[in-house]
Amino acid sequence: MIDAISHVNVWVDDQDQAKDFYTEKLGLEVRQDATLEEFGGYRWLAVGPPSQPEVNIILSAPTPPAIDEDTAKQLMALLNKGALGPGIFRTEDCRKTAKELQDRGVEFTQEPDERFY
């Protein structure tokens, strides 16, 4: 029986920039950063919230061997349009956290708003 989610994937166009953003701006920590030669040099890069060591966000570049070239092009087009969001992050005070993130250089497309979820 499945009892938890351990890893989720987020497509990124540049793993180094994504690593900097997720760690330096959002405050997540690097969990793994390894090049897998047995998979054609695929880079496995995972980050996660310090308070949730069991949660890993894989920052994946849409490249072979993870996916084929045609699919990679389609994903990059969607990524560049902003259509592939990473999910929802939780915080006790969304406005306070938004202000902290803005002070670190994070740009928002809309003002923070409390949601039921």
All heavy atoms as an XYZ file, in Angstrom:
927
protein
N       0.837     -1.187      0.000
C       0.000      0.000      0.000
C       0.881      1.251      0.000
O       1.875      1.305      0.708
C      -0.909     -0.020      1.219
C      -1.626      1.293      1.416
S      -2.871      1.297      2.673
C      -4.256      0.785      1.709
N       0.491      2.219     -0.779
C       1.222      3.497     -0.817
C       0.898      4.264      0.459
O      -0.264      4.420      0.832
C       0.819      4.307     -2.059
C       1.236      3.544     -3.325
C       1.437      5.701     -2.009
C       0.722      4.160     -4.592
N       1.948      4.757      1.131
C       1.707      5.470      2.378
C       2.229      6.910      2.387
O       2.023      7.632      3.350
C       2.279      4.694      3.567
C       3.783      4.519      3.490
O       4.407      4.998      2.531
O       4.329      3.888      4.410
N       2.900      7.334      1.313
C       3.401      8.711      1.270
C       3.938      9.015     -0.121
O       4.230      8.111     -0.903
C       4.514      8.908      2.292
N       4.082     10.284     -0.390
C       4.776     10.740     -1.597
C       6.174     11.137     -1.154
O       6.336     11.934     -0.220
C       4.054     11.934     -2.247
C       2.702     11.493     -2.781
C       4.914     12.546     -3.346
C       1.870     12.613     -3.348
N       7.178     10.595     -1.819
C       8.552     10.913     -1.439
C       9.213     11.878     -2.422
O      10.041     12.687     -2.021
C       9.386      9.637     -1.337
O       9.496      9.019     -2.605
N       8.855     11.791     -3.703
C       9.467     12.622     -4.735
C       8.399     13.166     -5.681
O       7.466     12.451     -6.028
C      10.458     11.801     -5.584
C      11.656     11.343     -4.832
N      11.612     10.340     -3.887
C      12.950     11.750     -4.898
C      12.831     10.145     -3.411
N      13.658     10.986     -4.009
N       8.565     14.409     -6.076
C       7.754     14.993     -7.143
C       8.719     15.628     -8.137
O       9.841     16.010     -7.780
C       6.734     16.044     -6.628
C       5.697     15.391     -5.745
C       7.433     17.167     -5.897
N       8.305     15.720     -9.372
C       9.157     16.253    -10.428
C       8.708     17.657    -10.817
O       7.520     17.926    -10.952
C       9.093     15.334    -11.658
C      10.059     15.766    -12.712
O      11.267     15.671    -12.519
N       9.549     16.264    -13.825
N       9.678     18.538    -11.003
C       9.436     19.870    -11.544
C      10.383     20.039    -12.726
O      11.602     19.877    -12.586
C       9.705     20.971    -10.487
C       9.608     22.349    -11.103
C       8.748     20.838     -9.316
N       9.817     20.313    -13.903
C      10.643     20.534    -15.090
C      11.249     21.926    -15.030
O      10.555     22.902    -14.725
C       9.813     20.393    -16.359
C       9.300     19.008    -16.578
C       8.007     18.593    -16.490
C      10.059     17.848    -16.917
N       7.925     17.246    -16.750
C       9.171     16.761    -17.015
C      11.415     17.619    -17.141
C       9.585     15.475    -17.330
C      11.833     16.335    -17.460
C      10.921     15.282    -17.554
N      12.530     22.032    -15.318
C      13.242     23.317    -15.332
C      14.090     23.391    -16.592
O      14.532     22.365    -17.104
C      14.123     23.488    -14.069
C      13.271     23.441    -12.811
C      15.226     22.448    -13.995
N      14.319     24.585    -17.083
C      15.132     24.701    -18.296
C      16.623     24.810    -17.992
O      17.450     24.548    -18.852
C      14.666     25.853    -19.187
C      14.738     27.198    -18.510
O      14.978     27.264    -17.292
O      14.543     28.213    -19.208
N      16.976     25.170    -16.770
C      18.382     25.279    -16.386
C      18.503     24.802    -14.938
O      18.027     25.477    -14.022
C      18.847     26.723    -16.539
C      20.320     26.916    -16.229
O      20.741     26.558    -15.100
O      21.042     27.439    -17.090
N      19.136     23.659    -14.743
C      19.198     23.088    -13.402
C      20.027     23.935    -12.437
O      19.687     24.025    -11.256
C      19.740     21.658    -13.454
C      18.719     20.681    -14.008
C      19.264     19.276    -14.100
O      20.228     19.038    -14.828
N      18.647     18.364    -13.372
N      21.085     24.576    -12.908
C      21.879     25.413    -12.015
C      21.086     26.634    -11.552
O      21.103     26.980    -10.365
C      23.185     25.854    -12.692
C      24.169     24.709    -12.832
O      24.243     23.855    -11.918
O      24.873     24.662    -13.866
N      20.376     27.280    -12.470
C      19.542     28.424    -12.092
C      18.421     27.979    -11.163
O      18.102     28.675    -10.185
C      18.950     29.100    -13.327
C      19.935     29.923    -14.098
C      19.288     30.597    -15.315
O      18.148     30.323    -15.673
N      20.031     31.481    -15.952
N      17.815     26.835    -11.446
C      16.745     26.325    -10.597
C      17.266     26.008     -9.200
O      16.617     26.325     -8.195
C      16.113     25.090    -11.227
N      18.435     25.411     -9.138
C      19.041     25.101     -7.838
C      19.245     26.377     -7.034
O      18.901     26.438     -5.852
C      20.375     24.381     -8.053
C      21.104     24.021     -6.787
C      22.428     23.332     -7.122
C      23.243     23.008     -5.901
N      24.538     22.376     -6.268
N      19.796     27.406     -7.662
C      19.996     28.689     -6.990
C      18.666     29.270     -6.515
O      18.553     29.739     -5.384
C      20.699     29.688     -7.903
C      22.155     29.337     -8.167
O      22.713     28.473     -7.444
O      22.732     29.908     -9.109
N      17.647     29.248     -7.368
C      16.349     29.816     -7.023
C      15.715     29.067     -5.856
O      15.288     29.673     -4.868
C      15.410     29.799     -8.234
C      14.034     30.319     -7.922
C      13.808     31.686     -7.829
C      12.979     29.457     -7.692
C      12.541     32.179     -7.521
C      11.708     29.936     -7.388
C      11.496     31.308     -7.305
N      15.653     27.747     -5.964
C      14.976     26.966     -4.933
C      15.719     26.982     -3.599
O      15.099     26.884     -2.546
C      14.750     25.521     -5.408
C      13.521     25.378     -6.267
C      13.547     25.709     -7.615
C      12.320     24.930     -5.731
C      12.416     25.587     -8.405
C      11.184     24.804     -6.511
C      11.241     25.143     -7.849
O      10.116     25.035     -8.627
N      17.044     27.124     -3.624
C      17.792     27.137     -2.365
C      17.986     28.565     -1.838
O      17.649     28.844     -0.692
C      19.159     26.435     -2.514
O      19.928     27.065     -3.535
C      18.961     24.963     -2.835
N      18.507     29.456     -2.679
C      18.823     30.805     -2.215
C      17.595     31.696     -2.045
O      17.548     32.521     -1.141
C      19.830     31.455     -3.155
C      21.173     30.742     -3.140
C      22.145     31.284     -4.161
O      21.935     32.418     -4.657
O      23.107     30.565     -4.481
N      16.618     31.551     -2.939
C      15.424     32.409     -2.857
C      14.325     31.794     -1.994
O      13.743     32.468     -1.162
C      14.867     32.684     -4.260
C      15.838     33.288     -5.229
C      16.126     34.719     -4.945
C      16.991     35.292     -6.062
N      17.465     36.605     -5.785
N      14.041     30.498     -2.212
C      12.934     29.864     -1.495
C      13.369     29.226     -0.182
O      12.521     28.887      0.644
C      12.250     28.819     -2.374
C      11.624     29.336     -3.668
C      10.863     28.213     -4.359
C      10.711     30.529     -3.413
N      14.665     29.033      0.014
C      15.148     28.500      1.275
C      15.108     26.981      1.410
O      15.241     26.452      2.510
N      14.948     26.274      0.288
C      14.980     24.822      0.340
C      16.439     24.362      0.404
O      17.352     25.145      0.176
C      14.278     24.225     -0.873
C      12.822     24.646     -1.095
C      12.224     23.888     -2.256
C      11.988     24.475      0.150
N      16.644     23.086      0.729
C      17.995     22.560      0.796
C      18.206     21.496     -0.267
O      17.264     20.822     -0.679
C      18.283     21.995      2.184
C      17.388     20.844      2.579
C      17.586     20.392      4.016
O      18.170     21.147      4.816
O      17.143     19.276      4.342
N      19.455     21.353     -0.705
C      19.794     20.322     -1.684
C      19.778     18.976     -0.979
O      20.359     18.808      0.088
C      21.186     20.578     -2.310
C      21.589     19.425     -3.221
C      21.174     21.890     -3.087
N      19.073     18.022     -1.594
C      19.019     16.656     -1.059
C      19.992     15.742     -1.787
O      20.704     14.970     -1.193
C      17.597     16.098     -1.178
C      16.559     16.880     -0.407
C      16.714     16.605      1.097
N      16.024     17.559      1.928
C      14.724     17.647      2.103
N      13.916     16.827      1.483
N      14.220     18.554      2.904
N      19.972     15.802     -3.107
C      20.902     15.042     -3.927
C      21.269     15.884     -5.143
O      20.430     16.606     -5.658
C      20.303     13.720     -4.443
C      19.868     12.727     -3.400
C      18.392     12.826     -3.079
O      17.597     13.262     -3.895
N      18.019     12.428     -1.882
N      22.512     15.755     -5.573
C      22.974     16.386     -6.809
C      24.050     15.473     -7.378
O      25.194     15.505     -6.935
C      23.520     17.786     -6.542
C      23.778     18.563     -7.823
O      23.680     17.975     -8.925
O      24.080     19.771     -7.722
N      23.639     14.612     -8.293
C      24.547     13.598     -8.811
C      24.365     13.434    -10.312
O      23.254     13.547    -10.829
C      24.283     12.264     -8.122
N      25.453     13.182    -10.985
C      25.422     12.855    -12.408
C      25.441     11.340    -12.534
O      26.328     10.683    -11.992
C      26.624     13.471    -13.136
O      26.574     14.891    -12.962
C      26.600     13.143    -14.617
N      24.452     10.808    -13.237
C      24.303      9.365    -13.387
C      24.839      8.941    -14.751
O      24.133      9.020    -15.759
C      22.834      8.972    -13.229
C      22.165      9.466    -11.933
C      20.682      9.137    -11.943
C      22.844      8.874    -10.719
N      26.081      8.547    -14.773
C      26.725      8.156    -16.025
C      25.994      6.997    -16.694
O      25.913      6.933    -17.922
C      28.189      7.804    -15.788
C      29.041      8.975    -15.319
C      29.026     10.175    -16.257
O      28.823     10.010    -17.475
O      29.213     11.296    -15.755
N      25.439      6.085    -15.888
C      24.735      4.933    -16.450
C      23.440      5.325    -17.174
O      22.854      4.524    -17.885
C      24.436      3.889    -15.351
C      23.528      4.357    -14.252
C      24.213      5.043    -13.074
O      25.310      5.623    -13.250
O      23.647      5.019    -11.978
N      23.009      6.576    -16.999
C      21.843      7.099    -17.708
C      22.242      8.239    -18.632
O      21.545      9.256    -18.740
C      20.762      7.548    -16.720
C      20.150      6.420    -15.947
C      20.439      6.236    -14.601
C      19.297      5.521    -16.572
C      19.886      5.186    -13.896
C      18.734      4.474    -15.868
C      19.038      4.296    -14.529
N      23.369      8.094    -19.282
C      23.805      9.069    -20.267
C      24.208     10.412    -19.702
O      24.123     11.432    -20.377
N      24.661     10.437    -18.447
C      25.067     11.691    -17.835
C      23.907     12.498    -17.272
O      24.050     13.688    -16.999
N      22.754     11.840    -17.090
C      21.582     12.528    -16.541
C      21.899     13.078    -15.148
O      22.492     12.381    -14.317
C      20.391     11.564    -16.461
C      19.152     12.187    -15.862
C      18.362     13.028    -16.622
C      18.798     11.939    -14.546
C      17.225     13.614    -16.076
C      17.659     12.520    -13.995
C      16.884     13.355    -14.763
O      15.768     13.939    -14.219
N      21.529     14.307    -14.894
C      21.768     14.930    -13.594
C      20.528     14.786    -12.730
O      19.453     15.277    -13.065
C      22.113     16.405    -13.767
C      22.432     17.098    -12.447
C      22.797     18.540    -12.680
N      23.123     19.238    -11.449
C      23.283     20.547    -11.363
N      23.163     21.296    -12.459
N      23.565     21.117    -10.211
N      20.689     14.112    -11.602
C      19.623     13.958    -10.611
C      19.841     15.050     -9.582
O      20.806     15.039     -8.825
C      19.708     12.573     -9.974
C      18.709     12.338     -8.895
C      18.827     12.688     -7.570
C      17.437     11.705     -9.020
N      17.717     12.307     -6.870
C      16.842     11.696     -7.741
C      16.757     11.145    -10.093
C      15.583     11.147     -7.509
C      15.504     10.592     -9.847
C      14.935     10.604     -8.577
N      18.936     16.027     -9.564
C      19.032     17.158     -8.647
C      17.729     17.245     -7.873
O      16.665     17.436     -8.465
C      19.283     18.455     -9.435
C      19.268     19.763     -8.652
C      20.313     19.776     -7.543
C      19.462     20.938     -9.598
N      17.808     17.077     -6.568
C      16.610     17.129     -5.738
C      16.825     18.088     -4.576
O      17.907     18.144     -3.987
C      16.259     15.738     -5.217
N      15.775     18.842     -4.273
C      15.778     19.782     -3.153
C      14.546     19.507     -2.303
O      13.657     18.764     -2.712
C      15.767     21.252     -3.643
C      17.005     21.577     -4.458
C      14.508     21.556     -4.452
N      14.485     20.127     -1.133
C      13.305     19.966     -0.305
C      13.309     20.922      0.870
O      14.341     21.509      1.207
N      12.152     21.061      1.507
C      12.055     21.931      2.672
C      12.832     21.337      3.851
O      12.718     20.137      4.117
C      10.559     21.962      2.991
C       9.873     21.307      1.843
C      10.870     20.471      1.144
N      13.603     22.151      4.564
C      14.364     21.635      5.708
C      13.484     20.929      6.747
O      13.928     19.973      7.376
C      15.015     22.884      6.303
C      15.100     23.840      5.171
C      13.880     23.577      4.328
N      12.252     21.362      6.890
C      11.364     20.768      7.895
C      10.698     19.477      7.430
O       9.982     18.845      8.206
C      10.289     21.778      8.299
O       9.474     22.091      7.175
N      10.918     19.088      6.170
C      10.323     17.866      5.636
C      11.394     17.032      4.928
O      11.442     16.970      3.704
C       9.200     18.198      4.649
C       7.952     18.747      5.294
C       6.879     18.973      4.245
O       7.032     19.826      3.380
N       5.817     18.203      4.337
N      12.229     16.351      5.682
C      13.319     15.597      5.058
C      12.854     14.452      4.161
O      13.610     13.990      3.317
C      14.121     15.070      6.255
C      13.189     15.130      7.403
C      12.237     16.258      7.126
N      11.617     14.031      4.307
C      11.101     12.940      3.489
C      10.561     13.406      2.134
O      10.218     12.587      1.292
C      10.005     12.181      4.252
C       8.703     12.933      4.420
C       8.677     14.029      5.495
O       9.694     14.273      6.176
O       7.617     14.660      5.651
N      10.497     14.713      1.898
C       9.964     15.265      0.653
C      11.114     15.724     -0.241
O      11.963     16.502      0.183
C       9.003     16.450      0.929
C       8.573     17.110     -0.367
C       7.797     15.983      1.729
N      11.113     15.227     -1.472
C      12.148     15.569     -2.445
C      11.495     16.130     -3.701
O      10.602     15.500     -4.270
C      12.951     14.325     -2.826
C      13.726     13.772     -1.659
O      14.829     14.221     -1.401
N      13.157     12.812     -0.950
N      11.953     17.295     -4.119
C      11.494     17.899     -5.365
C      12.628     17.739     -6.369
O      13.716     18.296     -6.187
C      11.153     19.388     -5.169
C      10.068     19.548     -4.106
C      10.746     20.018     -6.498
C       9.878     20.974     -3.626
N      12.383     16.950     -7.408
C      13.401     16.706     -8.420
C      13.330     17.835     -9.449
O      12.278     18.070    -10.041
C      13.180     15.349     -9.118
C      13.071     14.230     -8.086
C      14.305     15.068    -10.104
C      12.466     12.968     -8.653
N      14.415     18.535     -9.626
C      14.493     19.617    -10.611
C      15.077     19.016    -11.887
O      16.291     18.910    -12.041
C      15.357     20.764    -10.072
C      14.902     21.347     -8.720
C      15.898     22.389     -8.231
C      13.496     21.911     -8.815
N      14.202     18.596    -12.776
C      14.600     17.838    -13.963
C      14.674     18.705    -15.212
O      13.745     19.449    -15.499
C      13.592     16.722    -14.242
O      13.597     15.772    -13.220
N      15.763     18.552    -15.936
C      15.864     19.171    -17.255
C      15.190     18.229    -18.253
O      15.431     17.030    -18.223
C      17.324     19.379    -17.626
N      14.327     18.753    -19.109
C      13.635     17.887    -20.084
C      14.558     17.500    -21.240
O      14.515     18.083    -22.320
C      12.463     18.744    -20.548
C      12.899     20.148    -20.330
C      13.858     20.127    -19.171
N      15.415     16.566    -20.951
C      16.392     16.103    -21.935
C      16.435     14.585    -21.941
O      16.070     13.948    -20.962
C      17.800     16.626    -21.599
O      18.171     16.139    -20.302
C      17.876     18.133    -21.613
N      16.889     14.009    -23.044
C      17.121     12.563    -23.047
C      18.200     12.233    -21.996
O      19.058     13.074    -21.746
C      17.627     12.282    -24.458
C      17.117     13.427    -25.270
C      17.114     14.613    -24.338
N      18.190     11.124    -21.340
C      17.306      9.986    -21.555
C      16.001     10.060    -20.776
O      15.189      9.151    -20.867
C      18.151      8.808    -21.067
C      18.935      9.393    -19.942
C      19.240     10.810    -20.366
N      15.782     11.128    -20.013
C      14.538     11.226    -19.245
C      13.326     11.210    -20.169
O      12.322     10.565    -19.881
C      14.535     12.479    -18.394
N      13.426     11.944    -21.275
C      12.355     11.980    -22.277
C      12.978     12.156    -23.660
O      14.128     12.561    -23.788
C      11.350     13.117    -21.993
C      12.057     14.469    -21.950
C      10.589     12.870    -20.707
C      11.128     15.615    -21.812
N      12.175     11.879    -24.684
C      12.693     12.006    -26.052
C      12.732     13.480    -26.465
O      12.145     14.342    -25.830
C      11.834     11.181    -27.015
C      10.410     11.673    -27.070
O      10.154     12.673    -27.777
O       9.546     11.066    -26.401
N      13.434     13.750    -27.566
C      13.653     15.130    -28.009
C      12.364     15.865    -28.360
O      12.215     17.049    -28.043
C      14.619     15.160    -29.188
C      16.045     14.863    -28.771
C      17.030     15.066    -29.910
O      16.894     16.058    -30.650
O      17.929     14.224    -30.047
N      11.416     15.204    -29.020
C      10.161     15.868    -29.378
C       9.381     16.274    -28.136
O       8.863     17.394    -28.046
C       9.295     14.966    -30.262
C       9.853     14.827    -31.670
O      10.609     15.725    -32.109
O       9.520     13.829    -32.332
N       9.310     15.380    -27.179
C       8.608     15.688    -25.932
C       9.335     16.791    -25.171
O       8.702     17.673    -24.584
C       8.463     14.423    -25.063
O       7.800     13.411    -25.823
C       7.672     14.701    -23.801
N      10.657     16.761    -25.203
C      11.446     17.809    -24.546
C      11.114     19.184    -25.127
O      10.935     20.150    -24.386
C      12.935     17.517    -24.683
N      10.991     19.271    -26.447
C      10.646     20.545    -27.086
C       9.258     21.011    -26.662
O       9.030     22.194    -26.395
C      10.715     20.414    -28.608
C      12.122     20.295    -29.141
C      12.129     20.087    -30.642
C      13.527     19.822    -31.149
N      13.553     19.505    -32.577
N       8.308     20.087    -26.586
C       6.949     20.429    -26.161
C       6.939     20.908    -24.707
O       6.285     21.903    -24.380
C       6.018     19.235    -26.330
C       5.782     18.850    -27.772
C       5.041     17.518    -27.899
O       4.856     16.791    -26.937
N       4.616     17.212    -29.117
N       7.675     20.207    -23.845
C       7.750     20.615    -22.444
C       8.397     21.986    -22.298
O       7.939     22.812    -21.509
C       8.531     19.591    -21.631
C       7.752     18.388    -21.153
C       8.676     17.345    -20.559
C       6.700     18.789    -20.136
N       9.460     22.241    -23.049
C      10.128     23.541    -22.973
C       9.193     24.662    -23.414
O       9.196     25.738    -22.819
C      11.402     23.540    -23.816
C      12.555     22.761    -23.197
S      12.990     23.306    -21.537
C      13.501     24.982    -21.853
N       8.389     24.409    -24.428
C       7.428     25.421    -24.877
C       6.425     25.726    -23.771
O       6.108     26.892    -23.504
C       6.719     24.950    -26.139
N       5.924     24.688    -23.127
C       4.983     24.888    -22.017
C       5.661     25.560    -20.832
O       5.087     26.456    -20.198
C       4.380     23.545    -21.587
C       3.417     22.900    -22.564
C       3.108     21.468    -22.143
C       2.136     23.718    -22.671
N       6.874     25.148    -20.527
C       7.622     25.729    -19.418
C       7.850     27.217    -19.646
O       7.649     28.038    -18.753
C       8.958     24.993    -19.279
C       9.839     25.333    -18.102
C       9.151     24.966    -16.795
C      11.161     24.585    -18.213
N       8.236     27.582    -20.856
C       8.494     28.985    -21.181
C       7.229     29.838    -21.157
O       7.310     31.045    -20.980
C       9.205     29.097    -22.527
C      10.634     28.592    -22.456
O      11.281     28.692    -21.425
N      11.128     28.038    -23.544
N       6.065     29.207    -21.321
C       4.792     29.927    -21.222
C       4.339     30.065    -19.770
O       3.372     30.748    -19.487
C       3.710     29.169    -21.997
C       3.845     29.262    -23.501
C       2.828     28.390    -24.205
C       1.439     28.954    -24.089
N       0.464     28.225    -24.921
N       5.025     29.381    -18.865
C       4.620     29.418    -17.462
C       3.485     28.459    -17.156
O       2.770     28.621    -16.166
N       3.311     27.454    -17.988
C       2.168     26.549    -17.839
C       2.449     25.347    -16.939
O       1.558     24.556    -16.698
C       1.730     26.054    -19.219
N       3.671     25.191    -16.460
C       4.004     24.019    -15.651
C       4.426     24.442    -14.252
O       5.603     24.450    -13.914
C       5.128     23.201    -16.315
C       4.809     22.610    -17.678
C       6.038     21.931    -18.262
C       3.672     21.616    -17.577
N       3.470     24.773    -13.422
C       3.769     25.176    -12.051
C       4.184     24.001    -11.190
O       3.818     22.859    -11.462
N       4.956     24.262    -10.146
C       5.487     23.175     -9.323
C       4.515     22.606     -8.302
O       4.789     21.576     -7.718
C       6.669     23.833     -8.611
C       6.266     25.257     -8.491
C       5.495     25.550     -9.750
N       3.426     23.256     -8.059
C       2.507     22.782     -7.025
C       2.224     23.898     -6.038
O       2.305     25.074     -6.374
N       1.929     23.510     -4.822
C       1.543     24.478     -3.797
C       2.469     24.333     -2.595
O       2.664     23.232     -2.080
C       0.081     24.242     -3.360
C      -0.858     24.408     -4.551
C      -0.296     25.189     -2.218
C      -2.278     23.958     -4.287
N       3.032     25.444     -2.169
C       3.833     25.467     -0.953
C       2.974     25.994      0.183
O       2.142     26.881     -0.005
C       5.060     26.366     -1.119
C       6.082     25.826     -2.070
C       6.257     26.387     -3.319
C       6.875     24.756     -1.700
C       7.199     25.887     -4.206
C       7.825     24.246     -2.577
C       7.994     24.809     -3.826
N       3.194     25.470      1.374
C       2.422     25.876      2.550
C       3.257     26.798      3.416
O       4.463     26.638      3.551
C       2.030     24.628      3.343
C       1.171     24.927      4.549
C       0.796     23.664      5.289
N       2.006     23.106      5.910
C       2.162     21.831      6.194
N       1.229     20.952      5.912
N       3.268     21.406      6.761
N       2.587     27.775      4.031
C       3.229     28.687      4.974
C       2.182     29.137      5.990
O       0.983     29.140      5.694
C       3.844     29.899      4.242
O       4.471     30.747      5.201
C       2.805     30.697      3.476
N       2.621     29.497      7.164
C       1.700     29.965      8.209
C       1.127     31.345      7.877
O      -0.008     31.637      8.201
C       2.412     30.010      9.572
C       2.709     28.658     10.159
C       1.450     27.897     10.546
O       0.505     28.503     11.086
O       1.421     26.686     10.271
N       1.934     32.200      7.254
C       1.523     33.579      6.974
C       1.950     33.913      5.543
O       3.107     34.273      5.300
C       2.170     34.519      7.989
C       1.731     35.962      7.854
O       1.284     36.372      6.757
O       1.849     36.706      8.850
N       1.012     33.790      4.597
C       1.379     33.950      3.184
C       1.878     35.354      2.870
O       2.787     35.514      2.060
C       0.230     33.539      2.275
S      -1.213     34.602      2.319
N       1.323     36.373      3.499
C       1.763     37.738      3.198
C       3.171     38.003      3.738
O       3.992     38.622      3.078
C       0.755     38.739      3.735
C      -0.503     38.755      2.882
C      -1.632     39.582      3.504
N      -2.817     39.518      2.676
C      -3.652     38.474      2.614
N      -3.414     37.404      3.343
N      -4.717     38.496      1.843
N       3.448     37.522      4.946
C       4.782     37.677      5.528
C       5.811     36.926      4.679
O       6.873     37.462      4.363
C       4.794     37.155      6.960
C       6.144     37.244      7.627
C       6.098     36.682      9.041
C       7.491     36.653      9.652
N       7.504     35.953     10.932
N       5.490     35.707      4.307
C       6.406     34.916      3.491
C       6.602     35.569      2.128
O       7.723     35.618      1.610
C       5.895     33.469      3.336
O       5.782     32.886      4.635
C       6.832     32.642      2.478
N       5.526     36.082      1.529
C       5.636     36.764      0.240
C       6.576     37.958      0.343
O       7.419     38.173     -0.538
C       4.268     37.204     -0.253
N       6.468     38.717      1.410
C       7.349     39.876      1.613
C       8.800     39.427      1.741
O       9.704     40.026      1.141
C       6.908     40.645      2.870
C       7.831     41.768      3.278
C       7.724     42.969      2.350
C       8.473     44.152      2.905
N       9.763     44.382      2.277
N       9.039     38.347      2.510
C      10.400     37.822      2.656
C      10.962     37.379      1.298
O      12.121     37.646      0.980
C      10.417     36.640      3.627
C      10.146     37.035      5.062
C       9.890     35.833      5.970
O       9.791     34.689      5.472
O       9.770     36.055      7.186
N      10.132     36.705      0.510
C      10.578     36.239     -0.805
C      10.832     37.408     -1.747
O      11.811     37.409     -2.497
C       9.557     35.266     -1.397
C       9.407     33.936     -0.644
C       8.265     33.126     -1.237
C      10.706     33.158     -0.641
N       9.970     38.416     -1.708
C      10.181     39.598     -2.541
C      11.480     40.301     -2.159
O      12.207     40.778     -3.021
C       8.992     40.552     -2.432
C       7.762     40.032     -3.154
C       6.518     40.841     -2.852
O       6.343     41.392     -1.757
N       5.613     40.887     -3.821
N      11.785     40.337     -0.854
C      13.046     40.944     -0.395
C      14.258     40.176     -0.922
O      15.345     40.741     -1.047
C      13.093     41.005      1.131
C      12.118     42.028      1.710
O      11.589     42.873      0.945
O      11.873     41.975      2.936
N      14.068     38.876     -1.233
C      15.149     38.051     -1.793
C      15.168     38.101     -3.319
O      15.961     37.425     -3.953
C      14.983     36.599     -1.364
C      15.182     36.363      0.097
C      15.087     34.876      0.389
N      14.820     34.654      1.796
C      14.288     33.567      2.288
N      13.952     32.564      1.488
N      14.083     33.440      3.570
N      14.263     38.895     -3.919
C      14.262     39.057     -5.365
C      13.254     38.210     -6.126
O      13.265     38.193     -7.352
N      12.364     37.510     -5.417
C      11.347     36.709     -6.086
C      10.253     37.640     -6.604
O       9.777     38.515     -5.881
C      10.740     35.648     -5.130
C       9.603     34.896     -5.798
C      11.831     34.693     -4.659
N       9.873     37.461     -7.868
C       8.813     38.265     -8.470
C       7.519     37.460     -8.473
O       7.517     36.278     -8.790
C       9.190     38.644     -9.901
C      10.412     39.529     -9.982
C      10.808     39.843    -11.412
O       9.945     39.747    -12.313
O      11.987     40.178    -11.619
N       6.418     38.113     -8.138
C       5.108     37.478     -8.104
C       4.257     37.974     -9.262
O       4.327     39.151     -9.631
C       4.389     37.801     -6.783
C       4.970     37.094     -5.594
C       6.056     37.613     -4.911
C       4.427     35.894     -5.165
C       6.589     36.956     -3.818
C       4.952     35.224     -4.075
C       6.045     35.757     -3.401
N       3.434     37.092     -9.811
C       2.530     37.488    -10.889
C       1.203     38.001    -10.338
O       0.436     38.608    -11.070
C       2.253     36.310    -11.838
O       1.719     35.225    -11.084
C       3.537     35.875    -12.538
N       0.952     37.727     -9.048
C      -0.245     38.263     -8.388
C       0.036     38.383     -6.905
O       0.966     37.774     -6.386
C      -1.453     37.361     -8.627
C      -1.325     35.989     -7.995
C      -2.512     35.095     -8.323
O      -3.034     35.144     -9.421
N      -2.916     34.278     -7.377
N      -0.766     39.179     -6.234
C      -0.603     39.346     -4.800
C      -0.986     38.052     -4.078
O      -1.845     37.303     -4.544
C      -1.481     40.492     -4.302
C      -1.017     41.858     -4.753
C       0.377     42.187     -4.254
O       0.672     41.994     -3.051
O       1.199     42.639     -5.078
N      -0.352     37.777     -2.926
C      -0.715     36.568     -2.194
C      -2.154     36.634     -1.697
O      -2.685     37.697     -1.406
C       0.267     36.561     -1.010
C       0.760     37.957     -0.898
C       0.649     38.571     -2.256
N      -2.775     35.453     -1.652
C      -4.155     35.368     -1.214
C      -4.335     34.055     -0.468
O      -3.841     33.019     -0.916
C      -5.088     35.397     -2.439
C      -6.532     35.575     -2.058
O      -6.817     36.016     -0.929
O      -7.399     35.270     -2.902
N      -5.004     34.105      0.657
C      -5.255     32.879      1.414
C      -6.307     32.046      0.699
O      -7.293     32.568      0.205
C      -5.696     33.233      2.835
C      -4.569     33.916      3.601
C      -4.959     34.283      5.019
O      -5.685     33.520      5.648
O      -4.510     35.362      5.451
N      -6.057     30.741      0.651
C      -6.943     29.807     -0.023
C      -7.364     28.711      0.952
O      -6.655     28.431      1.906
C      -6.244     29.127     -1.223
C      -5.570     30.084     -2.164
C      -6.513     30.751     -3.067
N      -5.744     31.638     -3.957
C      -6.242     32.207     -4.985
N      -7.500     32.037     -5.307
N      -5.512     33.007     -5.726
N      -8.455     28.053      0.671
C      -8.913     26.997      1.550
C      -7.973     25.802      1.549
O      -7.919     25.057      2.511
C     -10.331     26.537      1.167
C     -10.389     25.756     -0.122
C     -10.289     24.373     -0.102
C     -10.522     26.392     -1.340
C     -10.347     23.649     -1.281
C     -10.581     25.683     -2.517
C     -10.488     24.301     -2.498
N      -7.226     25.629      0.494
C      -6.320     24.498      0.396
C      -4.946     24.839      0.893
O      -4.063     24.080      0.881
C      -6.247     23.972     -1.050
C      -6.050     25.050     -2.103
C      -4.792     25.536     -2.378
C      -7.143     25.566     -2.789
C      -4.616     26.514     -3.339
C      -6.960     26.541     -3.749
C      -5.701     27.003     -4.027
O      -5.530     27.983     -4.973
